[in-house]
């Protein structure tokens, strides 16, 4: 009777449980670095888009608010604020994976009709490097940004 009950017992042995834990450990050791690399790539891609949006949103916001706004580079961040004031309206933090030839300080002034006045030190077009690739950004007078990949 006892032997017949053991045939129908359901459960895992210690060996089966250890095998499952070992397989999960191997899969996680492969998957976690891959996922981290994927997230870094997405962060760099997001920074590339943020550069475009900063100019477009600056022109749009200056037009809707009816005041002059300035785009300032501070470290690895772009700040949109009313000209001559320290209040920050929008902030874009660029990934550490992204480098650019934009100088620190004021980059552009956006006027109420939605026009962009680039500062004299602003290189137009400017170059951005991310994930081993280079891109050329060209800013128009109305805040549109054209992006072209550069040949390696």
C-alpha positions as CSV (number, residue, x, y, z in Angstrom):
1,X,0.0,0.0,0.0
2,X,2.8,2.5,0.9
3,X,4.6,1.7,-2.4
4,X,1.5,2.3,-4.5
5,X,1.0,5.7,-2.9
6,X,4.5,6.8,-3.7
7,X,3.9,6.2,-7.4
8,X,1.3,8.9,-7.5
9,X,3.1,11.6,-5.4
10,X,3.6,14.8,-7.2
11,X,6.5,17.1,-6.5
12,X,10.1,18.0,-7.3
13,X,13.2,16.3,-6.0
14,X,16.1,18.3,-4.8
15,X,18.1,17.4,-7.9
16,X,15.3,18.7,-10.2
17,X,15.1,21.9,-8.2
18,X,18.8,22.4,-8.4
19,X,18.8,21.8,-12.1
20,X,16.1,24.4,-12.7
21,X,18.0,27.0,-10.5
22,X,21.2,26.3,-12.5
23,X,19.5,26.8,-15.9
24,X,17.8,30.0,-14.7
25,X,21.2,31.3,-13.4
26,X,22.8,30.6,-16.8
27,X,20.0,32.4,-18.7
28,X,20.1,35.4,-16.4
29,X,23.9,35.7,-16.7
30,X,23.5,35.9,-20.5
31,X,20.4,38.0,-20.5
32,X,21.3,40.8,-18.0
33,X,24.4,42.2,-19.9
34,X,22.5,42.0,-23.2
35,X,19.5,43.9,-21.7
36,X,21.9,46.5,-20.2
37,X,23.5,47.1,-23.5
38,X,20.1,47.5,-25.2
39,X,19.1,50.1,-22.6
40,X,22.3,52.1,-23.2
41,X,21.6,52.1,-26.9
42,X,18.0,53.3,-26.3
43,X,19.3,56.0,-24.0
44,X,21.7,57.3,-26.7
45,X,18.9,57.2,-29.3
46,X,16.7,59.2,-27.0
47,X,19.4,61.8,-26.6
48,X,19.6,62.2,-30.4
49,X,15.9,62.8,-30.6
50,X,16.1,65.2,-27.6
51,X,18.5,67.4,-29.6
52,X,16.0,67.8,-32.4
53,X,13.1,68.4,-30.0
54,X,15.0,71.1,-28.1
55,X,15.0,73.5,-31.1
56,X,11.5,72.7,-32.3
57,X,10.0,73.0,-28.8
58,X,12.0,76.2,-28.1
59,X,10.6,77.9,-31.2
60,X,7.0,76.6,-30.5
61,X,7.1,77.6,-26.9
62,X,8.5,81.1,-27.6
63,X,5.6,81.7,-30.1
64,X,2.9,80.4,-27.7
65,X,4.3,82.3,-24.6
66,X,5.0,85.5,-26.6
67,X,8.5,85.9,-25.0
68,X,12.1,85.4,-25.9
69,X,13.5,82.1,-24.8
70,X,17.1,80.9,-24.8
71,X,18.6,77.4,-25.2
72,X,21.6,76.9,-23.1
73,X,24.1,74.0,-22.9
74,X,25.2,73.3,-19.3
75,X,27.4,70.2,-19.0
76,X,25.6,67.4,-20.7
77,X,22.2,69.1,-20.4
78,X,20.2,71.5,-22.6
79,X,18.1,74.0,-20.8
80,X,15.3,76.1,-22.2
81,X,14.5,79.2,-20.2
82,X,13.2,82.8,-20.6
83,X,16.1,84.9,-21.8
84,X,18.1,86.5,-19.0
85,X,16.4,84.5,-16.3
86,X,17.4,81.3,-14.4
87,X,13.9,79.7,-14.4
88,X,14.1,76.5,-16.4
89,X,11.1,75.7,-18.6
90,X,12.4,72.4,-20.1
91,X,15.5,70.3,-19.6
92,X,17.0,67.6,-21.7
93,X,19.7,65.5,-20.2
94,X,22.0,63.9,-22.9
95,X,23.4,60.4,-22.4
96,X,27.0,60.0,-21.5
97,X,27.3,57.9,-24.7
98,X,26.6,61.1,-26.8
99,X,29.2,63.7,-27.6
100,X,28.8,66.9,-29.7
101,X,30.7,69.9,-30.9
102,X,28.2,72.3,-29.4
103,X,29.9,74.9,-27.1
104,X,28.8,75.5,-23.5
105,X,26.6,78.5,-22.8
106,X,23.9,80.1,-24.9
107,X,23.2,78.2,-28.2
108,X,20.1,80.0,-29.5
109,X,17.4,82.6,-28.8
110,X,13.8,81.9,-29.8
111,X,11.7,84.9,-30.6
112,X,7.9,85.2,-30.3
113,X,7.1,84.7,-34.0
114,X,8.8,81.3,-33.6
115,X,12.1,82.2,-35.2
116,X,15.5,80.9,-34.2
117,X,18.5,83.2,-33.7
118,X,21.7,81.1,-33.4
119,X,24.5,82.5,-31.2
120,X,27.7,83.5,-33.0
121,X,29.6,80.6,-31.5
122,X,27.0,78.0,-32.6
123,X,28.3,75.7,-35.3
124,X,25.6,75.2,-37.9
125,X,25.6,72.4,-38.9
126,X,26.9,70.7,-35.8
127,X,28.0,67.1,-35.3
128,X,26.8,64.5,-32.8
129,X,28.5,61.2,-32.1
130,X,26.7,58.3,-30.5
131,X,27.2,54.5,-30.5
132,X,30.1,54.7,-33.0
133,X,28.1,56.7,-35.5
134,X,28.2,60.4,-36.4
135,X,25.3,62.6,-37.4
136,X,25.1,66.1,-38.9
137,X,22.4,68.4,-37.5
138,X,21.3,71.5,-39.5
139,X,19.0,73.9,-37.7
140,X,16.6,76.1,-39.7
141,X,15.3,79.6,-38.8
142,X,12.0,78.2,-37.7
143,X,13.4,75.4,-35.4
144,X,13.3,72.5,-37.8
145,X,16.3,70.2,-37.5
146,X,17.5,68.1,-40.4
147,X,19.6,65.1,-39.4
148,X,21.9,63.3,-41.8
149,X,24.1,60.3,-40.9
150,X,27.8,60.9,-41.8
151,X,29.8,58.3,-43.6
152,X,32.2,56.4,-41.3
